[in-house]
Amino acid sequence: MSYLLKVIQKLKDLEQTGIPEKLSESLADRIQAGGIIYMFGCGHSGLLAQDAFYRAGGLVPVKPIFIEPLMLHQGALQSSNNERTDGFVLSYLEQETITEKDVMVVFSTSGRNPAPIDAAMFAKEAGAFVLSIQSLYYTSSQESRHVSGKRLEDVVDAVVDSMVPVGDAVEERENLDTKFGPVSSVLGSALLHYLMANVMDVLLARGMEPPIFKSGNVDGADDHNSRLIEKYKGRISF
C-alpha cells in the first residue's frame, strides 16, 4: 500500500471516530460569547497551530501563540530542548489575555513534553476551555517528561485523538531499521479543519453567521475581511 493510500485509510479511520457534537458546541458557545480560539504547538506541531490562522475559508477569531524559540527556524535542536523544559513557556503565556470566554487548542503528537502541558494547564487555570489534538497511541508507552508526571490528556477538558502511530512514520522497508513517511501533519491539519467546519455548522444551526475569511484572491473579499478584522483586531494581531 502506498503512502497516500495509508494516509487515506487513516483519514477514513478518523472519520469513523468522528468529533463529538458536544465538543463543537462548546467551541461555538465561546465564539458566540465573544471569545477567541488560541492555538499552541511546538516544532512541527507549531505549524498546525498556525494552520487555521488568517485562513481563507477559516474562522476569523483564531490566534496562534507565537513563541519563536519553540519554532524550527530559530534552531531545531534548541526548539526541542525548549519544548522539554518545564516552565519555559510561562513567561510568554503571561503576555496573553486568555479568559473564560476563550478556547485553547494544544497540538502535541506525543502529549508528553512539558511545554504543551504547561500551556494547557495555564489556559485552564485562566478559565478557558482546553482541548488537545494528540495521539493516544503514545499514552501507554511514552511517559510524561513534565515535572508533575502528568501527560497532556490528563490536564485538558477534551481530547481529539489523531491516531498517529508511535514514531509518526508509516513506511518501512526490508533492511532499513528506521520507518519513514510521517503523517502527524496531514492528520492533524485534517482534524483541525474538520473541527472548525463542525463549529461553523453549529453556529449556522443557531442562526448565527460564522465569522469566516474569504480568500483574498476572490473579488470583493477585501471589504468582507476588513469588516471581520475590525471586529477582532483588539485581541488578535492580523
Secondary structure by P-SEA (a helix, b strand, c coil): ccaaaaaaaaaaaaaaacccaaaaaaaaaaaaabbbbbbbbcaaaaaaaacccccccccccccccccccccccccaaaaaaaaaccccaaaaaaaccccccbbbbbbbcccccaaaaaaaaaaaaaccbbbbbccccccccccccccccccccccccccccccccccccccccccccccccccaaaaaaaaaaaaaaaaaaaaaaacccccccccccccaaaaaaaaaaaaccccccc
